[in-house]
Amino acid sequence: MNYLIKNLVKSVPVLILITIIVFILVRITGNPVSLMLPETATHADRVALTKALGLNDPLYIQYFHYLRDLITGNFGTSFRYHESALPIVLERMPATITLAFAAMGIALLISIPLGILSAIKRNSILDVFITGASVLGKAMPNFWLGIMLILVFAEILNILPVSGSGTPLHLILPAITLGTGIAAQITRLVRSSMLEILNMDYIRTARSKGLVEFLVIYKHAFRNALIPVVTIIALQTPTLIGGTLVTEQIFAWPGLGQLLVESVNVRDMAVVQAATFIIAIFVILSNLLADVLYRYLDPRIKYQ
Amino acid sequence: MKNKFFVLLLSFILIISISGCATNQSKLGGSTDDKTLTIAQGADMVSFDIHNHNNTSTEAIHTNMFDYLVKRDKNMQLQPDLATSWKQINDKTMRFKLRKGVKFHNGDPFTANDVKFTLERVAKDGKLLDHPNYVQIKEVKVVDDYTVDIITNQPEPVLLNRVSRIASGILPSKYIKEKGWDYFLKHPIGTGPYQFVEWNKGDRIVLKANKNYFGSKPKWNKLIFRVIPEDSTRVAELLSGDVDIAMNVPPEDWDRINKNDQTYVAKSPSQRVMMLEVRQTKGTVTANPKVREAIDLAIDKKTIVDSLFDGAATLTRTRVTPGNNGANEDLYKKTLYDPEKAKQLLKEAGYGNGLTLHLSAPSGRYLKDKESAELIASMLGKVGIKVKLDLLEWSRFSEKYSSKSFNELFLIGFGNSMMDASNSLTNLKQAEAKGETDYVNPKTQRLLEKAEHNMNSDSRNKEYAEAQELIANDRPNIYLYQLDQVAGVKKNIKFTPRLDEMIYADDITTK
């Protein structure tokens, strides 16, 4: 328990640092005022709006105000939607979480059997093929894969919807797009972890006592090989979130990624800040979760 | 060990299925029957606060829910809508007779109070984004339930244009006063032919036919406006038949759409005229009129239109194009290109050995903006003008634009929702031009000032036409071409994009 609290406390400075970086970046890269007003607006209109948005003050004062509001749970008001930023962000969370879990599910469905096969048939043609495919899967950019999947499954074969959300069918293509890269990574991990364990003494013992090969693989090797895999899954959160930025854009998936891209484009500062803050918390928590899982699955590692 | 894995696996599956259910509401994608119209746009609607979005694609949705006092038909002619007639009482007052028997979507009757509430809100609240376009209105006086006087601060020749554009939809005053503004934003109502069903942010807005609409019966049972940011995805949705109309499709996809036997490309002019703004501040090379003329003559606009836009743009030497009050049609569909003369002019100006100047352009804001700027730079290079090209991301660009800190040239393209010359030429009035182009021509200035409040439309149009001649000659702006709007449309749907970029569902019919 102490360990958990210690780590949570440690993450507070990280969060503050993130707010500072995002706060500065979103301000030095452009001004929302000229993006919001009609092109015919006069200089006086611009000055008035700049003042109304509180963008007149020096950066550190603006940051101080932001931090003060943040402590009370106020993430500011969206310039674009004229509503509180936090609900706008939270409203988009379920779609992104759905997509992330589906992508992870697909990644596991692909990677675990392939990783095991690849390890037990080491150096066979199958192994070479799987290893090659996983290099390809990792190297393929999301946007390209997404567009190709749309072309084949929605446009040519016309068996899946192109984009949007609503039915489970809508989830398939974006989840594959987002899951492929992760599947490739986990396949390689399962393979190496299995190989390591298959050389262990207790596997030899299991075989020599006459166990069926299936049981040796499943009961003795796979279970233990899964320990690093389970923790790596939790560590995939940043990859997943990064991937949703591109994937949601391509598939018009109404999640956080799409919102973030749009908000950065129009310099909707409060939404960008709120979204990155929430994402940062997710990443920190999932890292913590990875740690805890690791300790839970392998009792030899004790809480320090 | 065994149990731990089992528990983990089970909880994982559980989370997937729960989160899956969370968003799997009963929303069907695409058109499901021939009375549903699905339109895909590139950006989500901003808000139902009609005065606080300043966004054409948002207004394109609103026009189906809210009515203006006066609206434009397909040919941009003003027609009675919530007002049945109007009359100028004096230079600063216009009287509108309102339509009787009109009901908001909740059943409340529409009256003069709604007009007063709506227009005074945007005219008086300086925080609203569209305030600069309505600050001209001093007061809206309720004469009786079905008569209002709109009183302006100055004689206002474009009042009708003002009340038939973005942010002029009439709001339900009683409903908003009773339920509050936040409630209205979540449950918006108007008097229009379609009424609100749902807005799933980032995904779609659904409207349904208003059975009590005062005009002719709505043509569609259901309208779906989908948000599909990625161009190629929007086109793929059209080709696979899931949307009826895909707005703003890029030239790369036109072939694909036309080759498909279920779809076609619909093009028509937009209000956006691309141009180079030229600084004539003393001390800059472009202060010399010969240099400005040489720049104009060196750019082969037709080649740009053909190579980058596949012909989907109209050459023009003015920003006030047909369809706008005060358009000078003598300058429309015209262009100048004479590189030899350009070289000659440069020699006369004392730049026989060439000169260097800066061209700034946004990247990713307008269709092919970066490519256009690159072509222009290379064309200028051929006559001896070395261009230092500065490509900027839009928010950076617009910041530099509003701080008036560009060098000799910048590429920009304005729209004009007012459908009037005053809006298109305002950046050339001396006060506005100061620091931007520093354009000074007392004659132009006089004409623009006179026309702005001239209530006689004939002489006003003449003043604007003359001003455009002077501007074409002085070249504070070098106009290039008027971009087309291009949409991909299903074969069984009849649709032509409107000049004002609004999407009136009842203009769209099945073939």
Chai-1 contact restraints between the chains, C-beta under 6 A:
chainA,res_idxA,chainB,res_idxB,connection_type,confidence,min_distance_angstrom,max_distance_angstrom,comment,restraint_id
A,G30,B,S395,contact,1.0,0.0,6.0,A-B,restraint_1
A,G30,B,R396,contact,1.0,0.0,6.0,A-B,restraint_2
A,G30,B,E399,contact,1.0,0.0,6.0,A-B,restraint_3
A,N31,B,E399,contact,1.0,0.0,6.0,A-B,restraint_4
A,S34,B,S398,contact,1.0,0.0,6.0,A-B,restraint_5
A,S34,B,E399,contact,1.0,0.0,6.0,A-B,restraint_6
A,S34,B,S402,contact,1.0,0.0,6.0,A-B,restraint_7
A,L35,B,S395,contact,1.0,0.0,6.0,A-B,restraint_8
A,L35,B,S398,contact,1.0,0.0,6.0,A-B,restraint_9
A,M36,B,L129,contact,1.0,0.0,6.0,A-B,restraint_10
A,P38,B,N54,contact,1.0,0.0,6.0,A-B,restraint_11
A,E39,B,F414,contact,1.0,0.0,6.0,A-B,restraint_12
A,T40,B,T426,contact,1.0,0.0,6.0,A-B,restraint_13
A,A41,B,P132,contact,1.0,0.0,6.0,A-B,restraint_14
A,D45,B,P132,contact,1.0,0.0,6.0,A-B,restraint_15
A,R46,B,S402,contact,1.0,0.0,6.0,A-B,restraint_16
A,A52,B,K127,contact,1.0,0.0,6.0,A-B,restraint_17
A,R80,B,V46,contact,1.0,0.0,6.0,A-B,restraint_18
A,Y81,B,S47,contact,1.0,0.0,6.0,A-B,restraint_19
A,H82,B,N52,contact,1.0,0.0,6.0,A-B,restraint_20
A,P94,B,A22,contact,1.0,0.0,6.0,A-B,restraint_21
A,P94,B,T23,contact,1.0,0.0,6.0,A-B,restraint_22
A,A95,B,T23,contact,1.0,0.0,6.0,A-B,restraint_23
A,I97,B,S19,contact,1.0,0.0,6.0,A-B,restraint_24
A,T98,B,S19,contact,1.0,0.0,6.0,A-B,restraint_25
A,T98,B,G20,contact,1.0,0.0,6.0,A-B,restraint_26
A,T98,B,T23,contact,1.0,0.0,6.0,A-B,restraint_27
A,F101,B,I16,contact,1.0,0.0,6.0,A-B,restraint_28
A,F101,B,S19,contact,1.0,0.0,6.0,A-B,restraint_29
A,G105,B,I16,contact,1.0,0.0,6.0,A-B,restraint_30
A,I147,B,S232,contact,1.0,0.0,6.0,A-B,restraint_31
A,I150,B,A236,contact,1.0,0.0,6.0,A-B,restraint_32
A,A154,B,S240,contact,1.0,0.0,6.0,A-B,restraint_33
A,E155,B,A236,contact,1.0,0.0,6.0,A-B,restraint_34
A,E155,B,L239,contact,1.0,0.0,6.0,A-B,restraint_35
A,E155,B,S240,contact,1.0,0.0,6.0,A-B,restraint_36
A,N158,B,S240,contact,1.0,0.0,6.0,A-B,restraint_37
A,P161,B,G29,contact,1.0,0.0,6.0,A-B,restraint_38
A,V162,B,A236,contact,1.0,0.0,6.0,A-B,restraint_39
A,V162,B,E237,contact,1.0,0.0,6.0,A-B,restraint_40
A,V162,B,S240,contact,1.0,0.0,6.0,A-B,restraint_41
A,S163,B,I228,contact,1.0,0.0,6.0,A-B,restraint_42
A,S163,B,T233,contact,1.0,0.0,6.0,A-B,restraint_43
A,G164,B,G29,contact,1.0,0.0,6.0,A-B,restraint_44
A,S165,B,D203,contact,1.0,0.0,6.0,A-B,restraint_45
A,G166,B,K27,contact,1.0,0.0,6.0,A-B,restraint_46
A,G166,B,G29,contact,1.0,0.0,6.0,A-B,restraint_47
A,Q249,B,P229,contact,1.0,0.0,6.0,A-B,restraint_48
A,Q249,B,E230,contact,1.0,0.0,6.0,A-B,restraint_49
A,I250,B,E230,contact,1.0,0.0,6.0,A-B,restraint_50
A,I250,B,T233,contact,1.0,0.0,6.0,A-B,restraint_51
A,A252,B,I228,contact,1.0,0.0,6.0,A-B,restraint_52
A,P254,B,G202,contact,1.0,0.0,6.0,A-B,restraint_53
A,P254,B,D203,contact,1.0,0.0,6.0,A-B,restraint_54
A,Q258,B,G202,contact,1.0,0.0,6.0,A-B,restraint_55
A,R267,B,S395,contact,1.0,0.0,6.0,A-B,restraint_56
